[in-house]
Amino acid sequence: MEKRLGIPLSPKYFFFPKNNHWLKRIFLVFAFIFFDYFVTLIFCQAPYEEANLYARGFMESFGIPLGLTLFVCVANLPIYLTLSLDSYIVRFPFKIAMVTEIFVDAAFAWFVAGLHFSGATSWFWYAPDLTRQALGMLLYLVIAFLVIKPYKPHPGS
């Protein structure tokens, strides 16, 4: 398995991302996750106010701060581990990387950033869910194309 990946398997590769464009992507994705986390901590007065049933279950079992913290850690750990490992093993040629990263950013924009932005803003902005999620996606993509891009070859990444 190690020969196919091109790196030795070590916990380091799962928990300490390589300092490249993947690290920037991790910071951007988790900025939206922490935005949702802190807004929920501020505005949620009782667990029944939380729309996410899993988060609500954690909050009912452990209290709002601890339950929400545990839920955010458990729910988002796979995202962090995947991005951290990708920072070491994903090495595409420039043209393929350019197309692939657009799809990766689109997926993270809709499924992670959009959902968390919608969840966070639902506490204080009474707009339709789809509008909030689309705005979160757009915000993520704009920041991604300004911070993680412009597309240029990433030597050694």
C-alpha distance (Angstrom), angle and dihedral (degrees) to the residues before:
residue distance angle dihedral
M1 . . .
E2 3.80 . .
K3 3.80 91.8 .
R4 3.81 92.0 52.5
L5 3.81 92.3 50.9
G6 3.77 94.0 43.5
I7 3.82 92.8 -133.7
P8 3.79 133.0 80.2
L9 3.79 111.6 -105.3
S10 3.77 108.2 -111.8
P11 3.82 134.1 149.6
K12 3.80 86.5 -114.9
Y13 3.80 90.3 72.9
F14 3.80 91.9 54.7
F15 3.80 99.2 45.0
F16 3.82 106.5 28.9
P17 3.81 112.5 51.7
K18 3.76 121.7 -150.7
N19 3.80 113.2 -102.4
N20 3.81 98.7 -108.7
H21 3.79 138.6 96.9
W22 3.82 89.9 -56.9
L23 3.80 89.6 62.2
K24 3.80 89.2 54.0
R25 3.80 88.9 50.4
I26 3.83 90.2 51.3
F27 3.81 90.9 52.5
L28 3.79 91.6 48.1
V29 3.81 95.1 47.8
F30 3.79 92.1 46.7
A31 3.80 92.1 47.3
F32 3.81 87.3 66.4
I33 3.81 92.2 43.4
F34 3.81 92.1 51.0
F35 3.80 91.4 44.9
D36 3.81 88.3 58.4
Y37 3.81 91.4 43.4
F38 3.82 96.3 51.8
V39 3.80 95.3 41.6
T40 3.80 89.8 50.9
L41 3.82 91.0 48.9
I42 3.80 90.2 51.4
F43 3.81 99.6 44.7
C44 3.82 104.6 30.1
Q45 3.79 109.9 95.4
A46 3.82 97.7 167.1
P47 3.82 132.4 19.1
Y48 3.82 92.8 -118.3
E49 3.82 88.8 66.7
E50 3.82 90.9 66.6
A51 3.81 111.7 93.9
N52 3.83 95.8 -157.9
L53 3.80 105.1 87.9
Y54 3.80 94.1 -154.8
A55 3.80 93.0 50.2
R56 3.80 88.9 45.8
G57 3.81 90.3 53.1
F58 3.79 91.7 52.5
M59 3.81 90.6 46.3
E60 3.80 92.4 49.9
S61 3.80 91.7 48.5
F62 3.82 100.2 43.1
G63 3.80 105.8 17.8
I64 3.78 126.6 -97.5
P65 3.83 102.6 -73.7
L66 3.81 98.2 39.6
G67 3.80 95.1 36.3
L68 3.78 93.3 49.9
T69 3.80 91.3 45.6
L70 3.81 92.4 50.5
F71 3.79 91.6 46.4
V72 3.82 93.2 50.2
C73 3.81 91.1 48.4
V74 3.81 94.9 47.4
A75 3.80 95.6 41.9
N76 3.80 96.3 46.5
L77 3.80 101.8 36.3
P78 3.85 92.0 89.6
I79 3.81 90.2 54.0
Y80 3.80 91.6 51.0
L81 3.81 94.2 45.4
T82 3.81 92.2 48.1
L83 3.80 93.9 49.5
S84 3.79 92.0 44.1
L85 3.80 92.8 51.4
D86 3.82 90.6 44.0
S87 3.79 89.5 56.6
Y88 3.82 87.5 68.2
I89 3.79 105.5 34.6
V90 3.82 107.8 33.1
R91 3.79 107.5 90.4
F92 3.77 111.7 154.4
P93 3.78 126.6 170.5
F94 3.80 110.9 -97.2
K95 3.83 98.2 -99.8
I96 3.79 93.9 46.7
A97 3.81 91.8 44.0
M98 3.78 90.9 52.9
V99 3.81 92.8 56.2
T100 3.81 94.8 38.2
E101 3.79 93.9 51.1
I102 3.80 91.2 52.1
F103 3.80 89.1 57.3
V104 3.81 91.9 44.1
D105 3.79 90.8 51.0
A106 3.81 91.8 46.5
A107 3.81 91.1 51.9
F108 3.80 93.2 47.5
A109 3.80 90.6 43.7
W110 3.79 94.0 56.2
F111 3.80 104.2 30.5
V112 3.80 101.4 35.8
A113 3.79 112.0 16.8
G114 3.79 95.5 33.4
L115 3.79 94.3 48.0
H116 3.80 94.3 45.6
F117 3.80 92.7 44.5
S118 3.80 89.6 50.0
G119 3.79 91.4 47.4
A120 3.79 93.3 49.1
T121 3.79 96.6 45.0
S122 3.81 92.5 45.4
W123 3.80 87.3 77.8
F124 3.80 93.6 64.8
W125 3.83 109.6 9.3
Y126 3.80 118.2 68.2
A127 3.79 98.8 -156.0
P128 3.81 126.0 127.2
D129 3.82 115.0 -79.5
L130 3.78 92.5 -118.8
T131 3.82 91.3 54.0
R132 3.80 93.0 50.4
Q133 3.81 92.4 45.5
A134 3.82 92.7 47.8
L135 3.81 90.4 49.4
G136 3.82 90.2 49.9
M137 3.79 89.5 50.3
L138 3.78 92.0 49.3
L139 3.81 91.6 47.7
Y140 3.82 91.2 50.2
L141 3.81 92.8 49.0
V142 3.79 93.5 48.4
I143 3.80 91.6 50.4
A144 3.83 91.6 43.5
F145 3.78 93.1 52.2
L146 3.79 91.6 46.4
V147 3.82 98.8 42.8
I148 3.81 108.1 24.9
K149 3.78 94.9 33.5
P150 3.10 157.8 51.2
Y151 3.75 91.0 130.7
K152 3.72 108.8 -108.4
P153 3.77 128.6 144.1
H154 3.77 112.4 -84.1
P155 3.80 104.5 -143.9
G156 3.74 112.6 -145.3
S157 3.80 95.0 4.5
